[in-house]
Amino acid sequence: MANSVTLTHWGTYRPEVQDGRLLAMAPLAEDPSPSPIGNSIPGTLNDPARIAQPMVRAGFLTNGAASRVQRGSEPFVPVSWAEATALAARELDRVRREHGNKAIFGGSYGWASAGRFHHAQSQLHRFLNVAGGYTRSVNTHSHAAAEVLLPHLIGNQDGMGGRHTAWPLIRDHTRLFVAFGGLPVKNAQVSAGGVSQHRVPDRLRECRAAGTDFVNISPLGSDVAPELGADWLPVRPNTDTALMLGVAHTLEVEGLTDRAFLARYTTGFEKFLPYLTGTVDGQPKDADWAAAICGIEADVIRNLARRMAGSRTMISVAWSLQRASHGEQPLWMAITLASMLGQIGLPGGGFGFGYAAANRVGNTELPFSWPALPQFRNPVPDFIPVARLADMLLNPGVPFDYNGGRYTYPDIRMVWWAGGNPFHHQQDLNKLLTAWRKPEVVVVQEPWWNATARHADIVLPCTTTVERNDLGIAKAEPYLVAMRKVVEPAGAARDDYDILSDIAGHLGLREAFTEGRDEMGWVRHLYEGSREAAAVHGHALPDFETFWKAGEFRFENSVPHRSLLQEFRADPEADRLRTPSGRIEIFSEKIAGFGYDCCPGHAVWIEPDEWLGGVAAARYPLHLISNQPATRLHSQLDNGSVSRSSKVAEREPASFNPDDAKKRGIKAGDVVRLFNDRGACLVGAILSPLVAPGTVQLATGAWYDPVELGRVGALDRHGNPNVLTLDRPTSRLAQAPIAHSALIEAERFTETPPDVAAFLPPPILAAKDSPDMTMEMT
């Protein structure tokens, strides 16, 4: 299709279509490091995992909520769209009448589509708000701990979600880049909302060429590209806070602390210092103490401290570090350490969270926001921290703490999910399986038969990005894309908007939901809002017809590059932070006032729930690192050719240190069973010296595929790490996930490995075998 461009979270592509079939996705010629993930799209549009038409679980049709214990283990029945939308509307209306809207949980957590209109979360939340509201989740699995903590320390979330010190300033000024958690460029393939040009590999090479030295503090040597020549410090997982404390102690005792900066820009150092020096507990947090915890030699820690004090230093903390037990602490300690160095707000100095975690991090963004589909106001006040999904379903009426408040888990009778995959991102999937059977009805909108769809009662097949029209905005670049429909929808798939419009119609709410607009009416409306937002800041966008015909629009971003907190550095009185003190809070009186022993008033080392220095390591002596995959976005397109080509023995690959593998008789290519008390899965073995001893790396996102679907404790044959991970919160402050605090053991699988069935549909009854639906659909 001439001038056709499609924007995705992992890149922008020009579709190649012949006879109505999508053959290929060609990356933009000007993209210096295009992601191969787009190559997975053509083959997945009509693969066996595609949901062909609306489906209802057989037991739900005949026995309704009484059959929920069979959820995930029964066949499905094909139904018409008229039947499916009427059934979904009836169930929604029943639940809200009998139990109130707080009994409806609007899940819809995930990346879904990159388009501004066909964004599943916005669509579903808008619909549920029109219908009276829903219980929601707050924060994200990616960086929930930072979202809660940073406003207490620096007044906002800057340096985590945006407004980082820009890459050109790092190139020109940073001489030492200390990367806690590394700088894995595979993660920078993606950006929420879309990517047009993958610049992170180039930016890092430019920094190295300009004289920046890199230090990779990670259990994985591969977390920094070899060409950067980084010093690798293979830290014991979950001990970065102890290492930072050892560095801070060296700064203090060797007279390298910037007292003038602390006095002018921070508050609370005098309350942190007795802990650092050991006055309060008799244990100085010196380099020798830190070395015994983190596995890095004391002299190496002392030398790192001196290098950091002697150079313009950027302290980078990967988003992954906060997804661990007490994940608030490495963030807090990084800010404390940067404050002691006194370089915050200077070009190329200070701290930043998430460099290389997404393509947008380190880009200079435009000074305005792009319009999105309005979701309306949710009249239901109930919410949960996003990672507490299973706890909510299992414990209605039980109180929980969050960010200084005391709340109660609602009694959820209906779960409605559109966009995202809880059987990917939720920890301890066996716990989730039990919890998932508590609601009376589960509705899922999904293109493919992933585990979430397989564990639904009502399945509504939706379109993919290339099967609809949308407006794409790569907001941090900036680049606007007319995402014109490339091919017709597969099977009976419909847009989320059309599905929800029909359900709203059954409830008498169609006009309120649609406001009289069809798909293109909304795309045009959102574009006009973009024109207005851009014009305020001097950017003239063409009229809609011109833009839609051209297919794309680029404009120069003239916003000057800035350093994080540079205005505050220049004048801390005129640009006070939105903290109680107006300064950086090394000690937070507010957090201390919450009385959480799991998160006191300043950064501390607290032993993780599971780590290699704990008692559980005697039984499970390997630490699982479930990092982001290189071949897909989370679990998106695991059924695609790029992801499937990376499998080993048809299973997700797991990397072992060669010494750990040798002890267990594991060779490259073997099928290996990973296990602990929570579950077990099969993986394909890779051996690598870049994996620290005692560590196993298994990327997240393999579609959950238990040998017996729906049975708690069944062996996952495909390699989903969340059958092994721990579903506990970081602390009572943020209640964030701790996927990276999990101990396991590994053994070579000596039986005949079961065939992987993750990419095949579940059993589907033929019409002659289907239950009588006459009564149920009236």
C-alpha positions in Angstrom: 0.0 0.0 0.0 1.5 3.3 -1.1 2.8 5.6 1.7 1.5 3.1 4.3 3.4 3.2 7.6 2.7 1.3 10.8 4.0 2.4 14.2 4.6 -0.2 16.9 6.1 -0.2 20.3 9.3 -1.8 18.8 9.6 0.2 15.6 8.0 1.8 12.6 7.6 -0.3 9.5 6.4 0.0 5.9 4.1 -3.0 5.3 4.5 -5.1 2.1 1.1 -6.4 1.0 0.2 -8.6 -2.0 -3.3 -9.9 -2.8 -4.6 -8.8 0.5 -1.9 -10.6 2.5 0.8 -9.0 4.6 4.1 -10.4 3.4 6.7 -8.4 5.3 7.3 -5.4 7.5 10.2 -3.3 6.2 11.8 -1.0 8.8 12.3 2.7 8.0 15.5 3.3 6.0 16.6 6.0 8.4 16.3 3.7 11.5 20.0 3.0 12.4 19.2 -0.1 14.5 15.8 -1.4 13.5 14.3 -4.1 15.7 13.6 -7.5 14.0 10.5 -8.0 16.2 8.3 -6.6 13.4 9.2 -9.6 11.2 6.9 -11.7 13.5 3.7 -9.8 12.6 2.9 -11.3 9.2 3.0 -14.9 10.3 0.9 -14.3 13.4 -2.1 -12.7 11.7 -3.6 -16.1 10.7 -1.6 -18.6 12.7 -3.3 -21.4 14.6 -3.3 -19.4 17.8 -5.5 -16.7 16.3 -9.0 -16.6 17.8 -11.4 -17.0 14.9 -14.7 -15.9 16.4 -16.3 -15.2 19.8 -16.1 -18.0 22.2 -17.7 -19.0 25.5 -16.4 -21.6 27.9 -18.8 -24.6 27.7 -19.4 -25.0 31.4 -20.2 -21.3 31.7 -22.9 -21.6 29.1 -24.7 -24.3 31.1 -23.9 -23.6 34.7 -22.7 -20.0 34.8 -20.6 -18.9 37.8 -21.0 -22.3 39.5 -18.6 -23.7 36.9 -15.8 -21.3 37.6 -13.6 -24.0 39.3 -13.3 -25.4 35.7 -12.0 -22.2 34.3 -9.0 -23.0 32.2 -9.7 -26.7 31.8 -12.8 -26.8 29.6 -13.4 -26.5 25.9 -15.0 -23.5 24.3 -18.1 -23.0 22.2 -18.2 -20.7 19.2 -21.0 -18.1 19.3 -22.1 -15.2 17.1 -21.2 -11.6 17.9 -24.8 -10.9 18.7 -24.8 -13.7 21.3 -21.4 -12.8 22.7 -22.0 -9.1 23.2 -25.5 -9.7 24.7 -24.0 -12.2 27.1 -21.2 -9.9 28.2 -23.7 -7.0 28.7 -26.0 -9.2 30.7 -23.3 -10.3 33.0 -22.0 -6.8 33.5 -25.4 -5.5 34.3 -26.1 -8.4 36.7 -22.9 -7.8 38.6 -23.3 -4.1 39.0 -27.0 -4.5 40.1 -26.3 -7.3 42.6 -22.9 -6.2 43.9 -22.2 -2.7 42.7 -19.6 -1.4 40.3 -16.8 -1.9 42.8 -17.2 -5.6 42.2 -15.9 -5.2 38.6 -12.2 -5.2 38.1 -11.1 -3.5 34.9 -7.7 -5.2 34.3 -6.4 -4.0 31.0 -2.8 -3.6 32.1 -0.3 -3.8 29.4 1.2 -2.2 26.3 -1.5 -3.3 23.8 -1.5 -1.2 20.7 0.8 1.8 20.0 -2.1 3.8 18.5 -3.7 6.7 20.3 -7.3 5.6 19.6 -7.2 1.7 19.5 -5.5 1.6 22.9 -7.2 -1.3 24.7 -6.8 0.2 28.2 -8.3 3.5 27.2 -11.1 1.8 25.4 -12.1 -0.5 28.2 -11.7 2.0 31.0 -13.8 4.5 29.0 -16.5 1.9 28.6 -16.6 0.8 32.2 -16.7 4.4 33.4 -19.7 5.0 31.2 -21.3 1.9 32.8 -20.8 3.3 36.3 -17.1 2.7 37.1 -14.8 -0.2 38.2 -12.1 -1.1 40.6 -8.8 -0.1 39.1 -5.1 -0.8 39.6 -2.5 1.9 40.2 1.2 2.1 39.1 3.0 -0.3 36.7 4.9 -3.5 37.0 7.8 -1.8 35.2 8.6 0.7 37.9 6.0 0.8 40.6 8.5 1.3 43.5 9.9 4.4 41.8 6.5 5.8 41.0 5.6 5.8 44.7 9.0 6.6 46.2 10.4 9.4 43.9 7.7 12.0 44.7 8.7 11.7 48.4 12.4 12.2 47.6 12.5 14.7 44.7 8.8 15.7 44.3 7.9 13.9 41.1 8.8 11.0 38.9 11.4 12.8 36.9 14.4 10.7 36.0 12.3 7.5 35.8 9.5 8.1 33.3 11.0 11.1 31.6 13.1 14.3 31.8 16.3 12.3 32.2 19.6 14.0 31.5 19.8 13.9 27.7 22.3 11.6 25.9 24.2 14.5 24.2 25.0 15.9 27.7 26.2 12.5 28.8 28.4 12.2 25.8 29.9 15.6 26.2 30.3 15.6 30.0 30.0 12.2 31.6 33.4 10.6 32.1 32.2 7.7 34.3 28.9 5.9 33.7 28.1 3.5 36.6 25.3 1.2 35.5 23.6 -0.7 38.3 21.7 -3.3 36.4 23.6 -2.6 33.2 22.6 -1.0 29.9 21.0 -3.8 27.9 20.3 -2.4 24.5 17.9 -5.2 23.7 15.5 -3.4 26.1 15.9 -0.2 24.1 14.2 -1.8 21.1 10.9 -0.7 22.6 9.2 2.4 23.8 5.6 2.8 25.0 3.7 4.6 22.3 6.1 3.8 19.5 9.6 4.0 18.1 10.7 5.5 14.8 14.5 5.6 15.2 16.4 3.3 17.5 19.2 5.6 18.7 20.4 4.1 22.0 23.2 1.9 20.5 24.5 4.9 18.6 24.3 7.1 21.7 26.3 4.7 23.8 29.0 4.3 21.1 29.2 8.1 20.9 29.7 8.3 24.7 32.5 5.7 24.5 34.2 7.5 21.6 34.0 10.8 23.6 35.9 9.2 26.5 33.2 7.9 28.8 34.2 4.9 30.8 31.4 2.4 31.7 31.0 0.1 34.8 28.5 -2.7 34.5 27.3 -3.8 37.9 25.1 -6.8 37.1 25.0 -10.6 37.4 25.0 -10.6 33.6 28.1 -9.5 31.7 25.9 -9.2 28.6 24.0 -6.3 30.2 26.5 -3.9 28.6 27.5 -4.2 24.9 31.1 -5.5 24.5 32.1 -2.5 22.3 31.7 -0.2 25.3 34.6 -1.9 27.1 32.8 -1.8 30.4 34.4 -3.0 33.7 32.1 -5.9 34.8 31.4 -6.2 38.5 29.3 -9.4 38.8 27.3 -8.4 41.9 25.3 -10.9 43.8 21.6 -10.4 42.8 19.6 -8.0 45.0 22.6 -6.6 46.9 23.2 -3.4 45.0 22.1 -1.3 48.0 24.8 -2.9 50.2 27.4 -2.1 47.4 26.2 1.5 47.2 26.5 1.8 51.0 30.1 0.5 50.8 30.8 3.2 48.2 29.1 5.9 50.3 31.1 4.9 53.4 34.4 5.2 51.5 33.4 8.7 50.3 32.6 9.7 53.9 35.7 8.4 55.6 38.1 9.5 52.9 36.7 13.1 52.9 35.2 12.9 49.4 31.6 13.8 50.4 30.4 17.2 49.0 29.2 18.8 52.2 28.3 22.1 50.5 25.9 20.3 48.1 24.3 18.4 51.0 23.8 21.5 53.0 22.2 23.6 50.2 20.2 21.0 48.2 19.3 18.1 50.6 17.8 17.4 53.9 18.3 14.5 56.3 21.9 13.5 55.7 22.6 13.9 59.4 20.0 11.2 60.2 21.4 8.9 57.6 25.0 9.3 58.6 24.8 7.4 61.9 23.4 4.4 60.1 26.2 4.6 57.5 29.0 4.9 60.0 27.4 2.3 62.4 26.8 4.6 65.3 23.2 3.4 65.7 23.8 -0.4 65.3 27.5 -1.0 65.8 28.0 -2.0 62.2 29.8 0.4 59.9 28.5 0.0 56.3 32.1 0.0 55.0 33.5 -1.7 52.0 34.5 -4.9 53.9 30.9 -5.2 55.2 29.5 -4.6 51.7 31.9 -7.1 50.1 30.7 -9.9 52.3 27.1 -9.3 51.1 27.5 -8.3 47.5 30.4 -10.5 46.4 32.6 -7.7 45.1 36.0 -7.3 46.7 36.4 -4.5 49.2 39.3 -2.9 47.4 37.2 -2.8 44.2 34.4 -1.0 46.1 36.9 1.5 47.5 38.4 2.2 44.1 35.0 2.6 42.5 34.2 5.3 45.1 37.3 7.2 44.4 36.7 7.0 40.6 33.2 8.3 41.1 34.4 11.2 43.2 37.2 12.0 40.8 35.1 12.2 37.6 31.8 13.6 36.3 29.7 10.6 37.1 26.3 9.4 36.1 24.7 6.8 38.4 22.3 4.8 36.4 19.9 2.3 38.0 18.0 -0.1 35.8 14.2 -0.4 36.2 14.7 -4.1 37.0 16.5 -3.4 40.3 13.3 -2.1 41.9 11.4 -5.3 40.9 13.0 -7.1 43.8 12.5 -7.5 47.6 12.8 -4.0 49.2 13.2 -2.5 45.7 12.7 1.0 47.0 16.1 0.9 48.6 18.5 0.8 45.6 16.6 3.8 44.2 16.8 5.7 47.5 20.5 4.8 48.0 21.4 5.9 44.4 19.9 9.4 45.1 21.7 9.5 48.4 25.0 8.5 46.8 24.6 11.0 44.0 23.9 13.7 46.6 27.1 12.8 48.4 29.0 13.2 45.1 27.3 16.7 44.7 26.9 16.4 40.9 23.1 16.4 40.6 21.9 19.0 38.2 25.3 19.4 36.4 25.6 18.3 32.8 26.3 14.6 32.7 26.2 14.1 36.4 23.8 12.9 39.0 21.4 10.0 38.6 18.9 8.5 36.2 16.6 5.4 36.4 16.1 3.4 33.2 18.8 4.3 30.7 18.5 1.7 27.9 15.3 0.4 29.5 13.3 2.0 26.6 14.3 3.9 23.5 12.8 7.1 24.8 14.9 7.4 28.0 17.5 10.1 27.5 15.6 11.7 24.6 14.6 15.4 24.9 10.8 15.4 24.7 8.5 18.1 23.5 7.0 20.5 26.1 3.4 19.4 25.6 1.3 16.2 25.8 -0.5 14.5 22.9 -4.2 14.0 23.1 -5.6 10.5 24.0 -9.0 8.9 24.1 -10.9 10.4 27.1 -11.6 7.8 29.7 -14.0 9.9 31.8 -14.1 10.0 35.6 -14.2 6.7 37.5 -16.8 7.2 40.3 -15.5 4.1 42.1 -12.7 5.0 44.6 -11.5 1.4 45.1 -8.1 0.4 43.8 -5.2 -2.0 44.3 -1.5 -1.6 43.6 -1.0 -3.3 40.3 1.0 -6.3 41.5 -1.6 -7.2 44.2 -4.0 -8.8 41.7 -4.0 -12.3 43.2 -4.1 -11.0 46.8 -7.2 -8.9 45.9 -9.1 -11.9 44.4 -8.1 -14.2 47.3 -8.7 -11.8 50.2 -11.9 -9.7 49.8 -12.4 -7.5 52.8 -8.8 -7.8 54.0 -7.0 -4.5 54.7 -3.7 -3.5 53.1 -1.2 -0.7 53.4 -0.1 1.5 50.6 1.9 4.8 50.6 0.8 5.8 54.0 -2.8 4.8 53.6 -4.9 1.9 54.8 -7.3 0.3 52.3 -9.4 -2.8 51.9 -9.5 -5.3 49.1 -12.8 -5.2 47.3 -14.9 -8.3 46.6 -14.5 -8.8 42.9 -17.2 -10.7 41.1 -16.2 -9.8 37.5 -12.8 -9.4 35.8 -12.8 -7.7 32.4 -9.4 -7.7 30.6 -8.4 -6.0 27.3 -4.8 -5.5 26.5 -2.1 -7.2 28.6 -1.6 -10.7 29.8 -1.8 -11.3 33.6 -0.6 -14.9 33.0 2.6 -13.3 31.8 3.3 -10.3 34.2 1.9 -11.7 37.4 4.2 -13.5 39.8 3.5 -17.0 41.2 1.2 -18.3 38.5 0.0 -21.2 40.6 -1.2 -18.7 43.2 -2.9 -16.7 40.4 -4.6 -19.8 39.1 -6.3 -20.3 42.4 -7.2 -16.6 42.6 -8.5 -16.6 39.0 -11.3 -19.0 39.9 -12.8 -16.7 42.5 -14.7 -14.2 40.3 -18.1 -15.2 38.9 -17.2 -14.2 35.3 -14.1 -13.4 33.4 -14.3 -11.5 30.0 -11.2 -11.2 27.8 -10.7 -9.3 24.6 -7.6 -10.7 22.8 -6.4 -11.6 19.3 -4.7 -14.9 20.2 -5.2 -17.9 22.4 -2.7 -16.9 25.1 -3.2 -18.2 28.7 -5.4 -15.3 29.7 -7.9 -16.0 26.9 -7.7 -19.8 27.7 -8.7 -18.9 31.3 -11.7 -16.7 30.4 -15.4 -17.4 30.3 -16.3 -15.1 27.4 -13.6 -14.5 24.8 -14.1 -11.6 22.4 -11.5 -11.7 19.5 -10.1 -8.3 18.6 -8.1 -6.9 15.7 -4.4 -6.2 15.6 -2.6 -3.0 14.8 -2.4 -3.7 11.0 -6.1 -4.5 10.8 -7.5 -1.0 11.7 -6.9 2.7 11.3 -5.2 4.7 14.0 -3.1 7.7 14.8 0.5 6.9 15.9 2.7 9.3 17.8 6.3 8.4 18.8 6.1 11.1 21.4 9.8 11.4 22.4 11.2 11.7 18.9 8.7 13.2 17.6 7.0 11.5 14.7 3.4 11.2 13.7 2.1 8.3 11.7 -1.2 7.8 9.8 -1.6 4.1 10.8 -3.9 3.1 7.9 -5.4 -0.3 7.8 -3.1 -2.7 5.9 -5.2 -5.9 5.7 -8.7 -7.0 6.6 -9.2 -8.5 10.0 -8.6 -12.2 10.4 -11.7 -14.4 10.9 -14.5 -12.5 12.7 -12.1 -10.3 14.7 -13.5 -6.8 15.4 -12.0 -3.6 16.8 -12.2 -3.2 20.6 -14.1 0.0 19.9 -16.8 -1.8 17.9 -17.0 -4.6 20.4 -17.5 -2.2 23.3 -19.9 0.0 21.3 -22.2 -2.9 20.8 -22.1 -4.0 24.4 -22.8 -0.4 25.4 -25.7 -0.5 23.1 -27.2 -3.4 24.9 -27.0 -1.4 28.1 -28.5 1.8 26.5 -25.1 3.6 26.6 -23.9 3.6 23.0 -24.2 7.3 22.5 -22.5 8.1 25.7 -19.6 5.8 24.8 -19.2 6.7 21.1 -20.2 10.4 21.3 -21.6 9.8 17.7 -18.1 9.1 16.2 -16.9 6.1 14.3 -13.3 4.9 14.1 -12.2 7.6 11.6 -14.2 10.2 13.4 -12.1 9.6 16.5 -8.8 9.4 14.6 -9.6 12.8 13.0 -10.7 14.2 16.3 -7.5 13.1 18.1 -5.4 14.5 15.3 -7.1 17.9 15.5 -6.3 17.9 19.2 -2.7 17.2 18.3 -2.6 20.1 15.9 -3.9 22.4 18.6 -1.4 21.2 21.2 1.4 21.6 18.7 0.4 25.1 17.5 0.5 26.5 21.1 4.2 25.7 21.0 4.9 26.9 17.5 4.6 23.7 15.5 2.4 23.8 12.5 0.9 20.4 11.5 -0.9 20.0 8.2 -4.6 19.6 7.9 -5.9 16.0 8.5 -6.5 15.2 4.8 -3.0 16.2 3.9 -1.5 14.3 6.8 -3.5 11.1 6.1 -2.6 11.1 2.5 1.1 11.6 3.1 1.1 8.9 5.8 3.5 10.5 8.2 4.8 13.8 9.5 8.1 14.7 11.1 9.2 18.0 12.7 12.3 19.2 14.4 12.4 19.2 18.2 14.1 22.5 19.1 13.8 22.0 22.8 17.2 22.5 24.4 18.8 19.5 26.1 18.7 19.6 29.8 20.1 17.8 32.8 17.8 16.2 35.5 17.1 18.8 38.2 19.3 21.5 36.5 16.8 24.3 37.4 16.8 23.2 41.0 20.6 23.2 40.9 20.7 26.7 39.5 18.4 28.1 42.1 17.0 25.8 44.9 14.9 28.6 46.3 13.2 29.7 43.1 12.8 26.2 41.9 12.0 24.3 45.1 11.1 20.7 44.7 7.6 19.5 45.5 8.8 17.7 48.7 7.9 18.8 52.2 11.3 20.5 52.6 11.6 21.7 49.0 14.9 19.8 48.8 16.1 16.3 48.0 15.0 14.2 51.0 17.8 11.8 52.0 15.7 11.3 55.1 11.9 11.6 54.6 10.0 12.5 57.7 6.8 11.6 55.9 7.8 8.0 55.1 9.3 7.6 58.5 5.9 8.7 59.9 4.2 5.8 58.1 5.9 3.4 60.6 6.9 0.8 58.0 9.7 -1.4 59.3 10.1 -2.6 55.7 10.8 0.9 54.5 12.1 3.3 57.1 12.9 7.0 56.7 16.2 6.7 54.8 18.0 4.2 52.6 18.9 0.9 54.3 20.1 -2.6 53.6 17.4 -5.1 54.4 17.9 -8.8 53.5 15.7 -9.8 50.6 13.0 -12.4 51.0 15.0 -14.8 48.9 18.7 -14.3 48.0 21.9 -16.3 47.8 23.0 -15.1 51.2 19.9 -16.4 52.9 18.9 -19.7 54.5 16.8 -20.7 51.5 19.9 -20.9 49.3 20.8 -24.2 51.0 17.9 -25.9 49.2 17.7 -23.6 46.2 21.2 -22.4 45.4 20.5 -20.6 42.1 19.1 -17.1 41.8 16.7 -16.6 38.9 17.0 -13.5 36.8 13.8 -13.1 34.7 14.8 -10.2 32.5 13.3 -8.7 29.4 13.4 -10.8 26.2 15.3 -9.7 23.1 12.9 -11.3 20.6 9.5 -10.0 21.7 7.9 -7.3 23.8 7.1 -9.0 27.1 4.8 -11.8 25.9 3.7 -10.0 22.8 4.4 -12.0 19.6 5.9 -15.0 21.4 4.0 -16.9 18.8 5.9 -15.0 16.1 8.9 -16.3 14.0 11.5 -14.1 15.7 10.7 -15.3 19.2 10.2 -19.0 18.2 13.5 -19.0 16.3 15.3 -18.3 19.6 13.8 -21.3 21.4 16.0 -24.2 22.4 14.4 -27.6 22.1 11.2 -25.7 21.4 11.4 -24.1 24.9 12.4 -20.7 26.2 16.2 -20.6 26.5 17.8 -20.3 30.0 21.5 -19.3 30.4 23.7 -21.0 33.0 27.2 -20.3 34.1 29.3 -23.3 32.8 30.5 -24.3 36.2 26.9 -24.4 37.6 25.9 -26.5 34.5 28.8 -28.9 34.9 27.9 -29.6 38.6 24.4 -30.6 37.4 25.4 -32.6 34.3 23.7 -30.0 32.0 25.0 -29.5 28.5 24.1 -26.9 25.9 20.8 -27.8 24.2 19.6 -30.0 27.1 16.0 -29.7 28.3 16.3 -28.6 31.9 13.7 -28.6 34.7 13.8 -25.4 36.9 11.9 -25.8 40.2 11.2 -24.5 43.7 8.4 -24.8 46.1 6.1 -22.6 44.0 6.3 -24.5 40.7 8.4 -25.9 37.9 9.1 -25.3 34.2 11.1 -26.8 31.4 13.7 -24.7 29.5 16.4 -25.2 26.9 19.9 -24.8 28.2 22.5 -22.3 27.0 25.9 -22.0 28.7 27.6 -18.7 29.0 30.5 -17.3 31.1 28.7 -13.9 31.0 26.2 -15.3 33.6 27.6 -15.0 37.1 28.0 -18.2 39.1 24.9 -19.0 41.1 22.7 -17.2 38.6 20.3 -18.4 35.9 18.9 -16.1 33.3 15.4 -16.9 31.9 13.7 -14.1 29.9 10.1 -13.3 30.8 7.2 -13.7 28.4 7.1 -17.3 27.2 3.4 -18.2 26.9 2.3 -20.2 29.9 1.8 -23.8 28.8 1.2 -26.2 31.7 1.0 -29.9 30.9 -2.5 -29.9 32.3 -4.2 -26.6 31.6 -6.0 -25.3 34.7 -4.3 -27.6 37.2 -2.4 -25.8 40.0 1.1 -27.1 40.3 1.2 -28.5 36.8 4.6 -28.5 35.0 5.0 -25.6 32.6 6.6 -27.2 29.5 7.5 -23.9 27.8 9.6 -21.9 30.2 7.5 -19.2 31.9 9.6 -17.9 34.8 6.5 -16.7 36.7 5.7 -20.2 37.8 8.8 -19.8 40.0 8.7 -16.1 41.1 7.5 -14.8 44.4 4.3 -12.9 44.8 5.1 -10.6 47.7 5.4 -6.8 47.8 8.6 -4.7 47.8 7.3 -3.1 51.0 4.1 -1.7 52.5 5.0 1.7 50.9 4.8 0.8 47.2 3.5 -2.8 47.2 5.5 -3.3 44.0 6.4 -6.7 42.5 9.6 -8.6 43.4 10.0 -10.9 40.4 13.8 -10.7 40.7 13.9 -12.2 44.2 13.5 -15.9 43.5 15.7 -18.9 44.3 15.5 -22.1 42.3 17.3 -25.4 41.6 17.9 -26.9 38.2 18.3 -30.5 36.9 18.6 -32.1 33.5 15.2 -33.5 32.4 15.8 -37.2 31.7 12.2 -38.1 30.6 10.8 -37.6 27.1 9.9 -33.9 27.1 6.2 -33.2 26.5 5.3 -31.4 23.3 4.9 -27.6 23.6 1.2 -26.7 22.9 1.4 -23.0 23.8 0.6 -21.9 20.2 -2.3 -24.2 19.5 -5.9 -23.3 20.3 -7.7 -25.0 23.2 -10.4 -27.7 22.5 -13.3 -26.1 20.6 -16.6 -27.9 20.4 -18.3 -28.3 17.0 -21.8 -26.8 16.7 -23.4 -30.3 17.1 -21.6 -30.8 20.4 -22.3 -27.4 21.9 -24.7 -27.0 24.8 -28.1 -25.6 24.2 -27.8 -21.9 24.4 -31.4 -20.9 23.8 -32.1 -20.2 27.5 -28.8 -18.6 28.2 -28.9 -16.1 25.3 -32.4 -14.7 25.8 
